[in-house]
């Protein structure tokens, strides 16, 4: 992988306090829970982390794995009508609606470069892990939910290593601890 890419890989994920981005069976209900509602001490900082309302408008392209794509399809209306969406899948039909299907990370990189992507939202556990391993993730915003769910899919895989610099952080009134990191490369 050369350093010639012109796009910035960015992830924005929710995670339980024990490090899971999805519960058993890809359950995401813990992300919608509000444990301790009304009891949290919000601590906004002069340098806050990104929130969805500031993150999403900066994105021109979404790249997600097949499992994430399948989950998004359960939400009802397609939420990304204003963005280019690429799905990384070896089994999804190439004529899937609303998306471009690529078969490998290398093909995804080629498409991102060829289509002039600039700010790429990388979504899905395995896809984020692969982009981190390959030095293709530049920024990570994590919203930590004040819950321990005991199992599921972890944000990082066994053997993953990376160094981060905190760019901003704050605590929301709903108890989410948000942290935006820049990822140190090489």
N, C-alpha and C positions, 0 to 999 in steps of 0.2 A: 504494500500500500504506500503510495507516495503522498507527500504533503500538498499535492497540487489541487486538491478539491477546493471548490469555492463556496460550498454550503457548510452550514453549522448544524451539527447534530444535537438535538435537545430533547430531553425527556421530562415529563411532568406526571408524577405518579402519586397515588395514595398508598399508604403502608400502615399496617398495624404496628403497635409498639414492639412486638416480637419479630418484626421484619418480614411479614407476609404481604404480598400485593393482591392475593386472592386466597380465599379460604378453600377448604376441601370442595371438590366438584366445581371449581372456578367461581365459588360464591363471593359476590361483591357486596353483600348486604351490610357488612360491617362499615363500609365506606359511607353509607347513608345514615348510620346510627348516630345518635348524639348523646353518648354517655356523659352524665354529669351536666346535662344542659342547664344553663343558667348559673352554674357554680364556678366556671372557669374565670381566671384572671387574664384578660386579654392584655398582651404586652406588645403593642406595636412598637417598632423600632424606627429610628431615623433612616435605617437602611433595610426596608422590609424585603422578604422573599417575594418572588412573583406569585400572583394569584391568577386563576384561570382568565379573568377579565383583562389582565395585562399581558399574559402569555399568548393566548390563542390568536389575537389580532396580529401578532408579529410573525406568525407561521404562514408559509406559502404552500407547504407540502406536508402531508402526513404519510408516514411509513409505518405500517403495523403488520404484525404476524397474523396468521390465519385464525388462531383462537380468539384474538382480540377482535378481528373482523366479525367472526360469528357472534360474539357477545354484542357488538354494536348493532347488529341486525335485529337483536331482540328489543332494542330501545324504541322501536316504532319507526317514525319518520327518519330518513337519513340525515344525520346532524351536520354533515360536512359538505353541503352543497356549494360552499364558497371556496373550497380548497381542492387542490390536486391530491388524490389519495392513491397510494401504492400499497398493495398487499403482497407480502412475502409468503408464498405457498407453493408446495409441490403438487397439490391435488386440486386446487380451486380452478374452475373453468376460466379460460382466458377472457371470456365474454361476460364476466360478472358485472352487474350494473354498478355504476358510479365509481369504479376503481380500475386501475391498471394492475394486472397480476404479473409478478416477477417470480422466478423459480429459485433464485439464490441471492445471497448477500452481494456477491460480485455483480450480478445483473442489476440489483437495486442501485448499487453505486454508479454503474454505467448510465442508468436511466436518470438518476438525480443529476449527474454531471451534464448529460445530453439535454435535459429539459431546463437547465439553468436554475435549479433549485437554490434557494439561499438560506432559508430558515426551515429546517426539517424537524418536525415533531416525530420522534421515534417512540412508538407505543407497543406494549406487550412485553411480558417478562423475558421470554427467550430472545426476542429481537433486541431489547435493551441490553441484555447480557452480551450478545454477540457483538453489537456495536461498541460496547465498552471494551471488550477483549481486543477488538481490532483497532482501537484508537479512533473510532468514528463518532464518539459521543463527546461533546464539548461542554455540555451543561446538564445539570440534573436538579430538578426541583422536586422535593419530597414533602408530602403533607402527611404527617404522622398522626394517626387516629389514636386517641387515648383508650385503646382496647388491646387485650391480648387474646388472640383467636386460636392459638395452639397448634395450628397446622395449615397446610396449603402450599401455595407457590411463593417462594422467597424472592425478594428483590435481587439478591446476588446469589450466584451459584457457588458450589464448592470450588475452591481454587481461584476464584475471581480476586484480582488485586487491582487497586487504583488509589490514587491520591487526589484529594479534593481541597479546594480553597473555598471557604464560606464567603459568598457574595452578599447575602442578606438573610435575615431570619426574623420571625415574629410569631406570636401566638394569637390565633383568632378567638373570638368570643365563643365559638363552638368547641374550643379545646384543641383544634388542629394546630400542631406545631409545624410551621412551614419553614423550610430551609432551601435556599437556592445555592448550589455549588457550581463553580467552574471546575472542570476536570483537568488535572495536570497531565499533559501528554509526555510520554517518554522520559 
